[in-house]
Amino acid sequence: MIGYEEALQTILENSKVLEAEKTTVPKSMGQVAAHGVVSDIDLPQSDTARLDGYAARSSDLRAASRDTPVTLRVIGRTRAGQLTKKAVWKNTAVRIMTGSMIPAGADCVVRFEDTDEPDDKLGPNPDNPSTVKVFVAAAPGSGIRLRGSNIAKGSLVLAQGTILGPAQIATLLSVGKTRVTVVRRPVVTIIATGDELISPDRQLRPGKTFNSNAAALATLVLHYGGIPRVSGVARDNEASIVNKIQKGMTSDAIITSGGISHGDYDLMRLVLGKIGRVVFSRVKMGSGTGMVFSVLPRPALGGSNPLIPVFSLAGPPSGCLINFETLVRPALLKMRGMAQTKHPSVQATAVDTVANRKDIPCIKWTRLEEKEGRYRVMLNVAGTAGNLNPLLMANSLTIIPEGTMIRSGDAVRVLPLDWGCAYTPHKKYTRGV
């Protein structure tokens, strides 16, 4: 049996960052930049107005005040996207809108509020004023956004390793970049095993169980940025398991569930040992103990990793999802080029008591709540290992070290689940939280 930290390190060593690919910028959401991107243009491309008002000469406004306003003759107007041919000269001004190019001769913009514009103005001025009174002095450059002040030509707008979100996508498009090179998303084949499994759309018969793990795992793969391929159910015989695994060897990783215990028909470990190499088969982590990690030689189809990692997870949904969150998730993040693969954690105060008398750590489904910047965690939301209730009630995982008693009021480290939960527990479960 291998320790959790050693298991995680082994998995990460066998999970390689995938190749780069080009994609359209809008489709790159959540992907990691494989290369830095430099702007080919200045942004803005010319001096522009930062506000609505009047473009003028600061030298004409030195004496302007509420008591001694300066009257300027309005010689034109301009708006964003319009190139005006009007030039500002002594005691003249051009009516200008935010984002408009600054006309020749002007070196400042005075906002409408500092002129004799109507105080209750709700829209365009219908009067087309021929003159305007300015009540404030203006320094050279005031009200103006200088060329290249947002982004200068030749500057780095996207660093290698950056995760692309709405801000990065907007920035790339604003400098005219429509395609970007990113680390491609991992393709993951998902295989459920067991003669007892049937599709949820079929009638349930005695001795049968609906296949829920495949959909849950596919959802998590998608949530963490991968591309799931559900391969159906492998039956409890070597030929069926081999067939499913071989079909999945065009993927970047394979996830299986079930068939890893010690029963007569738990054949996954046997099959993987024949067609590949079993790296480890048990982990010291309580509900997630039953996990097998293997590697398969990749067919001659290219790819950044000569080996295909195979994650064989527990059959019961509770253990299966613990396996995924603690050991598969970090591998997927590394494949995507993420610098941070470690699960984030918070310190919380326990609101109840739990004992782990075993000689291995225990991972529990727990419920984390935050109030006024402080976290509290309910440790006892679980029933038996195969009970779905903890999945419905939990929004976090807590590791209880071996031979440990955690009492109400103790500080513990908790792993929040970013896929959350919509379940609202009964009052008896939230008392004091």
C-alpha positions as CSV (number, residue, x, y, z in Angstrom):
1,M,0.0,0.0,0.0
2,I,1.3,3.4,-1.0
3,G,0.9,6.7,0.9
4,Y,-1.2,9.5,-0.6
5,E,1.6,12.0,-1.3
6,E,3.8,9.3,-2.9
7,A,0.8,8.2,-5.0
8,L,0.1,11.7,-6.2
9,Q,3.8,12.3,-7.0
10,T,3.9,9.1,-9.0
11,I,0.8,10.0,-10.9
12,L,2.1,13.5,-11.8
13,E,5.5,12.1,-12.9
14,N,3.6,9.9,-15.4
15,S,1.2,12.7,-16.6
16,K,2.9,14.9,-19.1
17,V,1.9,18.4,-20.4
18,L,0.1,18.0,-23.7
19,E,1.1,19.5,-27.0
20,A,0.2,23.0,-28.2
21,E,-2.6,23.7,-30.6
22,K,-4.0,26.8,-32.3
23,T,-7.5,27.7,-31.7
24,T,-9.8,30.7,-32.1
25,V,-9.6,33.1,-29.2
26,P,-13.3,32.9,-28.2
27,K,-12.9,29.1,-27.9
28,S,-9.8,29.3,-25.7
29,M,-11.7,29.9,-22.5
30,G,-10.0,28.0,-19.6
31,Q,-7.0,26.9,-21.6
32,V,-3.4,27.7,-20.9
33,A,-1.3,29.9,-23.2
34,A,1.5,27.8,-24.7
35,H,3.4,30.9,-25.9
36,G,3.5,34.5,-25.1
37,V,1.6,37.0,-27.3
38,V,3.0,40.4,-28.2
39,S,0.8,43.3,-29.5
40,D,1.3,44.5,-33.0
41,I,-0.4,47.8,-32.4
42,D,-0.7,50.6,-29.9
43,L,-3.9,50.8,-27.9
44,P,-5.4,53.3,-28.3
45,Q,-3.9,53.9,-31.7
46,S,-4.0,57.6,-31.3
47,D,-4.6,60.2,-28.5
48,T,-8.3,59.9,-27.6
49,A,-10.8,61.5,-25.3
50,R,-11.2,59.9,-21.8
51,L,-14.6,61.6,-21.3
52,D,-17.4,63.5,-23.1
53,G,-16.7,67.2,-23.3
54,Y,-14.8,69.7,-25.4
55,A,-11.4,69.4,-26.9
56,A,-9.6,72.7,-26.5
57,R,-6.2,74.4,-25.9
58,S,-5.1,74.5,-22.3
59,S,-3.4,77.9,-22.9
60,D,-6.8,79.4,-23.6
61,L,-8.2,78.2,-20.2
62,R,-5.6,79.4,-17.8
63,A,-7.8,82.0,-16.3
64,A,-11.1,80.0,-16.4
65,S,-13.1,79.8,-13.2
66,R,-16.7,79.9,-12.0
67,D,-16.5,83.6,-11.6
68,T,-14.5,84.3,-14.8
69,P,-15.6,81.7,-17.4
70,V,-13.8,81.5,-20.7
71,T,-16.0,81.5,-23.8
72,L,-14.9,79.3,-26.7
73,R,-16.3,79.1,-30.2
74,V,-17.5,75.6,-31.0
75,I,-16.3,74.8,-34.5
76,G,-17.4,71.1,-34.8
77,R,-18.1,67.8,-33.2
78,T,-16.6,64.3,-33.4
79,R,-17.4,60.9,-32.1
80,A,-15.6,57.6,-31.6
81,G,-14.6,56.0,-34.9
82,Q,-14.8,59.4,-36.8
83,L,-11.7,61.2,-38.1
84,T,-12.3,64.9,-37.9
85,K,-10.6,67.4,-40.2
86,K,-11.3,70.2,-37.8
87,A,-8.3,71.8,-36.1
88,V,-8.5,73.7,-32.8
89,W,-7.0,77.1,-32.8
90,K,-7.1,80.1,-30.4
91,N,-10.3,80.3,-28.3
92,T,-12.1,77.5,-30.2
93,A,-13.2,74.0,-29.2
94,V,-14.5,70.8,-30.8
95,R,-17.4,69.0,-29.1
96,I,-16.0,65.5,-28.5
97,M,-17.2,62.1,-27.2
98,T,-15.4,59.4,-25.2
99,G,-13.0,57.4,-27.4
100,S,-12.8,60.0,-30.2
101,M,-9.5,61.0,-31.7
102,I,-8.2,64.3,-30.4
103,P,-8.3,67.0,-33.1
104,A,-5.2,68.7,-34.2
105,G,-4.3,71.7,-32.1
106,A,-6.1,70.5,-28.9
107,D,-4.1,69.4,-25.9
108,C,-6.9,68.8,-23.3
109,V,-10.6,67.8,-22.9
110,V,-12.9,69.6,-20.6
111,R,-15.9,67.5,-19.4
112,F,-19.4,68.7,-20.0
113,E,-19.9,69.2,-16.2
114,D,-17.3,71.9,-16.2
115,T,-19.1,73.9,-18.8
116,D,-22.4,75.6,-19.2
117,E,-24.0,72.5,-20.5
118,P,-27.5,72.0,-19.0
119,D,-27.3,70.4,-15.5
120,D,-30.2,68.1,-16.2
121,K,-28.9,67.0,-19.6
122,L,-30.1,63.4,-20.3
123,G,-29.0,62.9,-23.8
124,P,-27.5,64.7,-26.9
125,N,-27.6,68.5,-26.7
126,P,-30.4,69.6,-29.1
127,D,-29.3,73.1,-29.3
128,N,-26.0,72.6,-31.2
129,P,-24.3,75.4,-29.3
130,S,-22.1,77.7,-31.3
131,T,-20.2,78.8,-28.1
132,V,-19.5,77.2,-24.8
133,K,-18.4,78.6,-21.4
134,V,-15.7,76.8,-19.5
135,F,-15.5,77.2,-15.8
136,V,-12.2,75.5,-15.0
137,A,-8.6,75.7,-16.0
138,A,-7.2,72.5,-17.7
139,A,-3.7,71.2,-17.6
140,P,-2.1,69.9,-20.9
141,G,-3.0,66.3,-21.4
142,S,-6.0,66.3,-19.0
143,G,-9.0,64.3,-20.2
144,I,-6.8,62.6,-22.8
145,R,-5.8,59.0,-23.1
146,L,-2.4,58.9,-24.8
147,R,-1.6,56.7,-27.7
148,G,-0.3,53.3,-26.5
149,S,-1.2,54.1,-22.9
150,N,-3.3,51.0,-22.5
151,I,-1.1,48.6,-24.6
152,A,2.0,49.7,-26.3
153,K,3.1,48.1,-29.6
154,G,5.6,45.3,-28.9
155,S,4.5,44.8,-25.4
156,L,3.6,41.4,-23.9
157,V,-0.2,41.1,-23.6
158,L,-0.4,37.4,-22.7
159,A,2.4,35.6,-20.9
160,Q,3.1,31.9,-21.4
161,G,1.3,29.8,-18.9
162,T,-1.6,32.2,-18.4
163,I,-5.1,30.8,-18.0
164,L,-7.3,32.4,-20.6
165,G,-10.4,34.0,-19.1
166,P,-12.8,36.7,-20.2
167,A,-10.2,39.5,-19.5
168,Q,-7.5,37.7,-21.5
169,I,-9.9,36.9,-24.4
170,A,-11.1,40.6,-24.5
171,T,-7.5,41.8,-24.5
172,L,-6.4,39.5,-27.3
173,L,-9.3,40.5,-29.5
174,S,-8.8,44.2,-28.7
175,V,-5.3,44.1,-30.3
176,G,-6.6,42.1,-33.3
177,K,-5.5,38.6,-32.3
178,T,-8.2,36.1,-33.5
179,R,-6.2,32.9,-32.9
180,V,-4.0,31.8,-30.0
181,T,-1.7,28.9,-29.3
182,V,-2.7,26.9,-26.2
183,V,-2.1,23.6,-24.5
184,R,-4.7,21.3,-25.9
185,R,-7.4,19.8,-23.7
186,P,-6.8,16.1,-22.6
187,V,-9.1,13.5,-24.2
188,V,-10.2,11.0,-21.5
189,T,-11.9,7.7,-22.1
190,I,-14.3,6.6,-19.4
191,I,-15.1,2.9,-18.8
192,A,-17.4,1.5,-16.2
193,T,-17.2,-2.2,-15.4
194,G,-19.5,-4.8,-14.1
195,D,-22.1,-7.3,-15.3
196,E,-24.6,-5.7,-12.9
197,L,-24.5,-2.3,-14.7
198,I,-27.3,-1.1,-17.0
199,S,-28.1,2.2,-18.6
200,P,-30.3,4.5,-16.4
201,D,-32.9,4.6,-19.2
202,R,-33.6,0.9,-18.9
203,Q,-36.0,-0.8,-16.5
204,L,-34.2,-1.8,-13.3
205,R,-34.3,-5.6,-12.7
206,P,-33.3,-7.5,-9.5
207,G,-29.5,-7.7,-9.2
208,K,-28.9,-4.8,-11.6
209,T,-27.5,-1.3,-10.9
210,F,-27.8,1.8,-12.9
211,N,-24.5,3.0,-14.3
212,S,-24.1,6.4,-12.6
213,N,-20.3,6.6,-12.3
214,A,-19.6,7.1,-16.1
215,A,-21.8,10.2,-16.3
216,A,-20.4,11.6,-13.0
217,L,-16.8,11.1,-14.2
218,A,-17.6,12.5,-17.6
219,T,-19.0,15.6,-15.9
220,L,-15.9,16.0,-13.8
221,V,-13.6,15.6,-16.7
222,L,-15.5,18.3,-18.6
223,H,-15.6,20.5,-15.5
224,Y,-11.8,20.4,-15.2
225,G,-11.2,21.2,-18.8
226,G,-10.9,17.8,-20.4
227,I,-12.8,16.1,-23.2
228,P,-14.7,13.0,-22.0
229,R,-15.4,10.0,-24.2
230,V,-17.7,7.6,-22.5
231,S,-17.0,4.1,-23.8
232,G,-19.8,2.2,-22.2
233,V,-19.7,-0.8,-19.9
234,A,-17.0,-3.5,-19.9
235,R,-18.4,-6.8,-18.7
236,D,-16.7,-9.0,-16.1
237,N,-14.5,-11.0,-18.5
238,E,-11.0,-10.3,-19.8
239,A,-12.0,-10.0,-23.5
240,S,-14.6,-7.3,-22.8
241,I,-12.2,-5.3,-20.6
242,V,-9.3,-5.6,-23.1
243,N,-11.5,-4.5,-25.9
244,K,-12.7,-1.4,-24.1
245,I,-9.2,-0.4,-23.0
246,Q,-7.7,-0.9,-26.4
247,K,-10.3,1.3,-28.0
248,G,-9.4,3.9,-25.4
249,M,-5.7,3.9,-26.2
250,T,-6.1,6.8,-28.7
251,S,-6.9,9.0,-25.7
252,D,-4.6,10.9,-23.4
253,A,-5.8,9.1,-20.3
254,I,-8.2,6.3,-19.4
255,I,-10.5,6.2,-16.3
256,T,-12.2,3.1,-15.2
257,S,-14.5,2.4,-12.3
258,G,-15.1,-0.9,-10.5
259,G,-13.5,-4.3,-10.9
260,I,-10.5,-3.5,-8.7
261,S,-11.3,-5.4,-5.5
262,H,-10.3,-9.0,-4.7
263,G,-13.4,-10.8,-5.9
264,D,-13.4,-13.6,-8.5
265,Y,-14.6,-11.2,-11.2
266,D,-12.5,-8.1,-10.3
267,L,-10.3,-8.5,-13.3
268,M,-9.1,-4.9,-14.0
269,R,-5.8,-5.2,-12.2
270,L,-5.1,-8.6,-14.0
271,V,-5.9,-7.2,-17.4
272,L,-3.8,-4.0,-16.9
273,G,-0.9,-6.1,-15.7
274,K,-1.0,-8.1,-18.9
275,I,-1.2,-5.3,-21.4
276,G,0.7,-2.6,-19.5
277,R,2.2,-2.1,-16.1
278,V,0.5,-1.7,-12.7
279,V,2.4,1.1,-10.9
280,F,0.5,0.8,-7.6
281,S,-2.7,-0.8,-6.5
282,R,-3.7,0.6,-3.1
283,V,-3.5,4.0,-1.5
284,K,-3.5,4.8,2.2
285,M,-6.5,7.1,2.1
286,G,-9.6,5.5,3.7
287,S,-12.6,5.6,1.3
288,G,-10.2,6.1,-1.6
289,T,-8.0,3.1,-0.7
290,G,-9.2,1.0,-3.6
291,M,-7.4,2.7,-6.5
292,V,-5.1,1.2,-9.2
293,F,-2.8,3.3,-11.3
294,S,-1.3,1.8,-14.4
295,V,0.5,2.9,-17.6
296,L,0.0,1.5,-21.0
297,P,2.5,1.8,-24.0
298,R,1.0,4.3,-26.4
299,P,0.4,3.0,-30.0
300,A,2.6,4.6,-32.7
301,L,0.2,7.6,-33.0
302,G,2.4,10.4,-31.7
303,G,1.6,12.3,-28.6
304,S,3.7,14.0,-25.9
305,N,3.7,11.1,-23.5
306,P,4.9,7.6,-24.6
307,L,2.7,6.1,-21.8
308,I,-1.0,6.4,-21.3
309,P,-2.0,6.8,-17.7
310,V,-4.9,4.6,-16.5
311,F,-6.8,5.5,-13.4
312,S,-8.9,2.6,-12.1
313,L,-11.2,4.0,-9.5
314,A,-13.5,2.4,-6.9
315,G,-16.9,1.1,-7.9
316,P,-19.1,2.8,-5.1
317,P,-19.8,6.4,-6.1
318,S,-18.5,7.8,-2.9
319,G,-15.0,6.2,-3.2
320,C,-15.0,6.7,-6.9
321,L,-15.4,10.5,-6.7
322,I,-12.9,10.7,-3.8
323,N,-10.4,8.9,-6.0
324,F,-11.1,11.4,-8.8
325,E,-10.9,14.6,-6.8
326,T,-7.7,13.7,-4.9
327,L,-5.7,11.9,-7.6
328,V,-7.1,12.2,-11.1
329,R,-7.9,16.0,-10.9
330,P,-4.2,17.0,-10.4
331,A,-3.2,14.9,-13.3
332,L,-5.7,16.5,-15.7
333,L,-4.6,19.9,-14.6
334,K,-1.0,19.1,-15.3
335,M,-1.9,17.7,-18.7
336,R,-3.6,21.1,-19.5
337,G,-0.4,22.9,-18.6
338,M,-1.6,24.3,-15.2
339,A,1.1,25.5,-13.0
340,Q,-1.0,24.9,-9.8
341,T,-2.2,21.3,-9.5
342,K,-2.4,21.1,-5.7
343,H,-5.9,21.1,-4.3
344,P,-6.6,24.4,-2.6
345,S,-7.5,24.1,1.1
346,V,-8.8,26.3,3.9
347,Q,-8.5,26.1,7.7
348,A,-11.8,25.5,9.4
349,T,-13.2,24.9,12.8
350,A,-14.8,21.5,13.4
351,V,-18.4,21.7,14.7
352,D,-18.6,18.1,15.7
353,T,-16.3,15.2,16.7
354,V,-14.9,12.3,14.7
355,A,-12.4,9.6,15.5
356,N,-10.1,7.7,13.0
357,R,-8.8,4.7,14.9
358,K,-7.3,3.1,11.7
359,D,-3.6,3.1,10.9
360,I,-4.3,5.0,7.6
361,P,-5.7,8.5,7.0
362,C,-9.4,8.7,6.3
363,I,-11.0,11.1,3.8
364,K,-14.5,12.1,4.6
365,W,-17.2,13.9,2.7
366,T,-17.8,17.1,4.8
367,R,-19.9,20.3,4.7
368,L,-18.0,23.6,4.8
369,E,-19.7,26.9,5.5
370,E,-18.3,30.4,5.7
371,K,-19.7,33.1,7.9
372,E,-18.1,36.5,8.4
373,G,-14.8,35.3,6.9
374,R,-14.5,32.3,9.1
375,Y,-14.9,28.7,8.0
376,R,-16.7,25.9,9.9
377,V,-16.9,22.3,8.9
378,M,-19.3,19.6,9.7
379,L,-17.5,16.3,9.7
380,N,-20.3,13.8,10.1
381,V,-22.4,14.0,7.0
382,A,-21.7,10.5,5.8
383,G,-23.3,7.2,6.2
384,T,-21.8,4.0,4.9
385,A,-19.3,4.0,2.1
386,G,-21.8,3.1,-0.5
387,N,-24.4,5.6,0.7
388,L,-25.1,8.5,-1.7
389,N,-26.3,10.8,1.1
390,P,-22.8,12.2,1.8
391,L,-22.4,13.1,-1.8
392,L,-25.7,15.1,-1.7
393,M,-24.9,16.9,1.5
394,A,-21.1,17.5,1.1
395,N,-19.3,20.4,-0.5
396,S,-15.8,19.5,0.7
397,L,-13.4,16.8,1.7
398,T,-11.5,16.5,4.9
399,I,-8.5,14.3,5.6
400,I,-8.5,12.8,9.1
401,P,-5.0,11.6,9.9
402,E,-4.5,8.0,11.2
403,G,-5.1,7.4,14.9
404,T,-6.6,10.9,15.4
405,M,-9.5,12.2,17.3
406,I,-10.9,15.6,16.1
407,R,-13.2,17.3,18.5
408,S,-15.6,20.2,18.1
409,G,-13.6,23.4,18.1
410,D,-10.4,21.9,16.7
411,A,-8.8,23.5,13.6
412,V,-8.7,21.2,10.5
413,R,-7.6,21.6,6.9
414,V,-10.5,21.2,4.4
415,L,-10.5,20.8,0.7
416,P,-13.4,22.8,-0.8
417,L,-15.0,21.3,-3.9
418,D,-15.4,23.9,-6.6
419,W,-18.3,21.9,-8.2
420,G,-20.2,22.6,-5.0
421,C,-23.5,21.2,-4.0
422,A,-27.1,22.5,-4.1
423,Y,-28.3,20.4,-1.2
424,T,-29.6,22.3,1.8
425,P,-29.4,20.1,4.9
426,H,-31.8,19.8,7.7
427,K,-31.4,22.1,10.6
428,K,-29.9,19.3,12.7
429,Y,-27.0,19.2,10.3
430,T,-26.2,22.9,10.4
431,R,-26.6,23.7,14.0
432,G,-23.7,25.9,15.0
433,V,-22.3,26.2,11.5
